[in-house]
Amino acid sequence: LTLLQFVQLMETFVGQDSSLPTVKSLIEFIKEEYKQTEEEKTEQLEKVHHMSRVAQQKLLLEALFEKWDTHGHGFLDLEEVYAVLSTFKGGTETWVLMKAKERLCFQYPQLSRVEKLSPKAFRTFLHLIASEFTGNEDETIDNLVEFLTTRVEESRTESLQSLRRRKWLQDIQQEAESSGASMESLYKAVLQAISQDAEAHGGNKKISAYIALLEENQLSPEQGRVLLRYVACTADDAPYVLNQVLYRDMDGISFAAVDEGWPIHVPKVQLHGNIHFWNSERPVEERKGSFLVLPLHDARWRAFGILGLDTLRDQHEKNIFMTHEIVFYQGVSHAFSRAYHQICTRDNILQMAVTALDWLYARTPSIHTVTMYLVEPGKDKALCKMLTTNNTGQKEIHSPPVLVLREGNLLRDYLFKCTDTLGVALAPARGEQHIAVPLCDLSGQAHGIFDISISHHKRLPPQEQKDLQKMLKMAQAAYLEILRRPLKEREPTYVLEAEPVANARLAAFLFHRFMLQDLRKCI
């Protein structure tokens, strides 16, 4: 227990109406009775040391990955890393590398197809290599990090360019991390990054850019099972491109990029013969320029759309995309993919919460309202009010969310106490009794809060309390699964038959899935 958690536990134990003598009596009792053996102290110190070492090692490996990932792609080439590691210890331990690579490909089956290492797969690879050596594994990891660090070379000009580009890619990611982020604001951040790079490193090219996402083709299935819908583009192209639909049987190379999983670059569109021009009014003699299509991938390297760029509006003689530009656009596509799934994850969390609360209200008439907050990153745990519901069936998803700051919000202090202690907080507020319950993320930190009002009641009836606890347990389990799914680099395990074909309603299915699993345990 941390200090704040210990205080919260004691406050909950003695209750809100306990007298000062009662509190003092409890303190004296704990001072007298609490004892810790030398073995327990040693075990605790070892645990703290181990946790500190693991955290430090993770930071070290993340920094190494970033150093190697000079262009901010978000992945490394497996064969390139393998080739460098094959010279470790003078190249005498290649059998160790082969065995570690075999184990890595077993854990990440897609590596045999795409050979791209994510940060997680990169860390796993180094740990697998270290585990194959005799001796201290931590020392081997340190030696590997030192060896790989010395193998990265970059000129000063390349370094400055990389720093600028990495900053623009981080802007895309930070846009998604805000609780108030929307797809529209994310599209804008992507287009701005492309524009900034064209101005700084692309010879001030006039670039058209657009994002298209795959959808199930329900409009005309005879033209293909899926279609590409253009959801965002640069302002000048909006009249011709925005909301357009590309089918498989139409001219174009976008579906080829989706199917092959690799960028396709057409240096001169006028010589290609299979390019779809959305602006049919553009004269044939002006249909000149360079065209680039990059597939957008999820964590399991499945395409869900494309990022397209062209220089048809550029009047310069030389307007072909250079290699360093294409490399940067690959970084943009990866940053967008991560950010896109982050916003989808947040929307799924809200849908899961709505499903969970619908289940709860049908069983707990004493609960008056429930408000859901998400913790806003980087703002001293400021909260964003995302969802408000009540027992009459009213629901409101706040867009944009309502920001609740720690300072000047004494009536909401119990919410911040809940995030600080990671424990349930009870408090009266505006004449109603409130129960604040945290939703913890994969690292164990509070990422969300259910603020439950039980009106004038001091406590819930026993059966309603049991139903509330059940809902919270299932909601926490579903919440963690929602967070895990975009990070998983292997196929998920399904429990309900409808799950694989119901991605759009994933959150609702997950809540009921965990309810079903819990019921099975009781049979």
Secondary structure, DSSP 8 states (H G I E B T S, - for coil): --HHHHHHHHHHHH-TT--HHHHHHHHHHHHHH----HHHHHHHHHHHHHHHHHHHHHHHHHHHHHHH-TT--S-EEHHHHHHHHTTGGGGTTHHHHHHHHHHHHHH-TTHHHH-EE-HHHHHHHHHHHHHHSSS-HHHHHHHHHHHHHTT----HHHHHHHHHHHHHHHHHHHHHHSTT--HHHHHHHHHHHHHHHHHHHSTT---EEEEEEEEE--S-GGG-SEEEEEEEE-GGGHHHHTT-EE-TTSS-SHHHHHHH-S-EEES-GGGTS----S-TTS-GGG--S-EEEEEEE-TT--EEEEEEEE-TT--SS-----HHHHHHHHHHHHHHHHHHHHHHHHHHHHHHHHHHHHHHHTT-TT--EEEEEEEETTSTTEEEEEEEEETTS-EEEEEEEEEE-STT-GGGHHHHHHHHHTS-EEEEETTEEEEEEEEE-TTS-EEEEEEEE-TT-SS--HHHHHHHHHHHHHHHHHHHHHHHGGG-SS-----STTGGG-GGGHHHHHHHHHHHHHHHHH-
